[in-house]
Amino acid sequence: MTTAPALIPELDDIVQRGDPRRRAEAARRVGELFLQGAANFGPDHVDLFDGILTSLVPHAERAARVDLAERLSLLANAPRLLVGQLAHEDEVAIAGPLLRRSPVIDEQVLVEIASAKSQGHLLAMAERPKLSTTLTDVIVRRGDRDVIRCAAGNAGATFSDESFSLLVRRAGQDGVLTLKIGQRDDLPPAHLKNLLAGSIDVIRRRMLDVVKPERQAEIKQAMSEIEGMTEHVGGRRDFAPAQRTILALHRAGELNEAALLDFAKAFKYEESVAALAAMSGVKVATLDRLITGDRYDPILIAGKTIGLEWVTVRALILMRLGANRVVAPADIEGARLNFARLMPSTAQRVVDFWKSR
């Protein structure tokens, strides 16, 4: 530290009584000094710089903080307190490089930032070489579409069973996410089956093209089980009486959302599906096959295309699960948010595809 003696005597005065301009200049000089000698500094030297820079850097200009964060993100012995300070910045241009790759940020700090900061912060974190289940739980819960896609495509990320369930649920409206999840080597078979059950045929075929050969066998096996289960469920229900009821309502001009809501609240599955089919133009057999899967997304999609209110969609979801099932409030809230975010044009494209099958 040959230049340190020239800087240290004036630093106490600058830190204690210096104006912002002098502190900013001192931050630049001390920061440059650290970066030039970082490869040769021991822990005591790093701690010394850490204490000085955490007092000075907040006064540095934005461009200087951006440059400093970028360069510190590459150092294995970067000052921990300073890195944490910069990683908490609201501006992603400053925090992003450190969140993306700095090896010195503690897990606790990452989780704290992931729980409170913007989608840009989450996206940067989703690109880290390794992501623990503790961190991905927060990312999956809070992340938007781009964040979730990035995390799902990160081979160094690990996910809890709950997070896999949330990912699969969100993939029902996102073909890109479906493919990313399907290519993960750590995706449990049960979640793969649920992922496929909620996917349209074109996505399933595409998945077979992009996954590893060993995963192709798993997909084919899961599809075989899904198709077998669908045939069993389909053969068990008789929709003829329900369709006659719906036809009579239609002729009387009484086939509307109120009637559908009454059927759903009464847990009348056949009448609900038949009414939804008549109102959306999708075949009863197609809707029955989709709704009896492991996902509620087909109800959201069909409901959005015919302009149903959330109260009706919620009743249909509860009807699908059955009168004896207790639904977690978080699951219902997740469904409500997905329904609110679903664009009618997107839903209509999916329904058009259903009609063509």
N, C-alpha and C positions, 0 to 999 in steps of 0.2 A: 504493500500500500504506500508507494512512494509519494503520491500526491495527497494522501490523506492528511498529513500534518498541516498542509496549506489550507485545507478546507475546514477541518474540525474546529479550530479556534473561533472562526466566525459563525459557525453553525448555531451555537447556543444563543447568540444574540439574534440571529435571523429567526430561529424557531420561536423565541420568546417575544421579540419585539419587532420583527421584520414585517414590512408591508407585503401584500399579496404578490407584488411584482418581484421583490427580492426573494420571497419564498419560492416562487415559480422558477426563477433562475437557479436557485440553489438546488431545487429538485432535479432540474435538467442536468446540472453538473455532477451531483452525487449519483444520480441514476446512471449516467454515462460511465462514471468511475466504476460502479459496481459491475456493469455489463462488460466492461473491458477486462476486468480481472476475475470474473466469476469462476472461471475454470480453476483458478488457483486458491480460492478462498476456502477456509475451513469454517466449521459451524459458528465459531465465535465471531468471525468477521461478518458472516451472513447476518447473524443476529444484530450486530452493530448497525449495519446498513438498514436492516428491517425497522429498527427503532427510529432511525433518522427519517427514512423515506415515508413511513406512514404518517409523519407529521407534515411533510412537505408536499407530497404528491397531490393531495386534494387541491392545492393552489396552482398546480400546473395547468397549462392550456389543454384543451380537449385533444388536439392533435398530438401533443406530447404524451398524454395518457394513453391514447390509442397505440402509439408506437411502442411505448414502454410495455404495455400489456402483451402486445404481439411478440416482443422479444423475450419477455419473462416466461411466456407460455412454453417455450422450448427448453427451459433450464430445469434440470433435476434438483438444483439447490437454490432455486429462487426463494426470496424471503417470504415465508408463509403468511405472516400478517398482512404484508403488502399485497400479496396475491389475493388473499381473501377480501381485502378492502376493494381492490379493483374489480373482482368478480361480482361484488354486490352493486356495482354501478348500474344505474337504470339504462344507460346507453349500451345496446348490444355490441356496438362497434368496439367498446372498451372491454366489457365483460366477456364477450363471445369467445375470443381466442383462448382465454384461460379456462373457461367452462368447457371448451371443445377438447383441449388436450393437456392442460397443465397437470403434471404428475404430483404436485405438492398440495392440491386442494383436498382437505379432509372430507370424508364421506358425509359427515354431519353438516358441513357447510354446504355441500352440493344439495342435500335434501332440503335444507332450509331455503336455499335460493329457488329450488324447483317448486317449493310449496307457495312461494310468494311473488315471484317475478313473472315477466311477460312470456308470451309464446316464443319470442325470439331467443330468450334465455333457455327455454326448454329445448328448442331445436338445436342450439349449440351443444347442449348436454347430450342430446340423443346421438350425437356423432362421436362421443368419446370412445376410445378403443375398447373399454370394458364398462359395463353398467351392471350394478348389483340389483337384486330383486327389490331391495329397499328403495332404490332410486327409481327403477322402472315402475314400481307401484304408483309413485307420485306422477311420473311422466304420463302413464297410460290414463290415469284418472283425470289429469288436467289438460293434457295435450290436445291441440286441434288436429285437423286432418294431416297436415304436413309433418307435424311432430310425430304423430303415431306411425305414419308410414316410414319415417326415418328410423325410429326405434325398432320397429318390426323387422326392418331390413338390416339391422346392425348385428352381425354375427357374434360380436363380443358382448351382446346384451343377454341377460338372463331374466326370466319372467316367472313370477309365482303362478300358481294354478288360477287364482282369482284374476290376475292380469291377463292371462291367456283367455279366460272366459270373456273379459271385456273386449279384448282385441277381436275375438271371433264375432262377438255381437256387433261391433262397429263395422266389421268387414261385410256385413250384409248389405250395406249401402255403398261399398267401395271395392270395385274389382281390383284396383291396384294393390290395395291393402290385402285382399284375399290372396293374391299371388305371392306377396312378400311373406305372409304368415305360412302359406303352404310350403314354401321352400326352406323353412327353418328345420334344421336337423333335430332340434330339441322339442318340437311340437308333439305333445302326447297324442296317442291314437284317438282317444275320446274327443279331444278338441279338433283333430283333423276331420273326424266324422261330422261334427257339428258345423265346421267350416264348409264342408262340401254340401251338407244338407241345405244351407242357406244361400248357396251359389247357383247362378244360372248355368246352363249347359255350356255356353261358350267359354265361360271362365274355367269350368272344370276341364275342358279340352285343352285350353291354354296352359293350365297348371301341369297337365301331363307332359306338355312339351318342354317345360322349363325346369322341372324338378329332376333330382338325381334318379338313376334307374331303380335304386332300392326304395325310394319314396313312391315311384310309380306303382309298384306292387301294392303298397299300403293304400294308395288312393283307389285302385281298382277293387281291392277288398272292401274298403269302406263303402264305395258306391254300390257294390253288390248287396251289402247289408242294408243300406238305405232303401234301395229299390225293393228288396224283399219285405222290409217293414212297411213300405208304402202300399204294396199290393195287399198285405194283410189288413191294414187299417181300412183301405179303400173297399175291400170286400166285406167289411163288417157293417158298413152303414148303408141304410136305405134312405135315399133323399127324395123318393117319389112323393110321399105324403107332404113333405115340407115344400116341395116345388109346387104342388097343387095349392097349398096355402098361400104361397107367395104370388102365384098367378092370380088368385082371387083378389088379393090385396091390390095388385097392379090394376086389374080391371076396375076395381072400385076407386082408383085414384088415391089409395091409402098406403102405397109402398113408399116410405120415406124414412128419414133418419130416425124419427121418433119410434116407428115400428121396429126398426133394426135395434135400437137401444133397448126396447122392451124385451125382445128375444134374447139379447145378450145378458141382460140383468137376470132373466129367468133361466139362464144357462141352457137355453135351447140351441144346441149346436147345429143341428141340421137346418133349422129355420134361419139361424143367423148366417150360415154359409150360403144358403140358397138366396137369401135376400141380398147379401153382399155380392154374390155372383150376378144377380139380375141387375143390380145398380151399377156395377162396374163393367159388365159385358164379358167377364171372364167365365169360362166354363166351371160348373160346379165341381167336376172331378179334379180340375187343375187347382182350384182354390183349396179344396179339401186336402190334396196332396201337399200343398205348400204350408197350409196352416197347421197340419198335424206334425210338422217337423219340430225340431228343437228350438226354433227361432220365432220371435214375434214379428220380425221385419215384414213379412208379407201383409200382415194386418195394417201396419203403418203405411205401406206403399199403396194398398188398395184404398185405404181410408183417405189418403191425401189426394188421390185422383178424383174422388167423388165429393171432396170438400167436407168430410166429416169433422165434427168438433172433437176436441180431445176427450171429453167425457164419454163419448160413444166408443172411440178407439180404446180407451182404458177398459171399458166394460167388455169389449171384444177380447182383449188380452186376458182378462180375468176369466171370462167364459172359456177360452181356449185351455187354460190351466185346470179348470174344474172347481167346483164349489168347495171342495175339501182342502184345497191348496192354500197355504199362507204365503203371500208374496212379500218379499223384502221391499220396504219403501224406497231404498236406493235403486232397485231394479225398475220400479215404476217411474221414478224420477228420471232415470236414464232413458227409458222409453219415451217419456214426454219430451225430453230435450232432443232426442233423435227425430221425433215427429215434427217438432217445431223447425228444426234445421233442414228437413227434407224438402227439396224444391219440387213443386208440382210437376214441372217439366221432366225432371229426373224420374219421378214416380211414374209418369205417363209412359216414358220410354220402356220401363220395366214391364208395365202392364201390357203394352203393345206386344212385347216379346212373349209374354204369357199367352196372349190370344193367338199368336202365330204357331204355338207349339202343338 
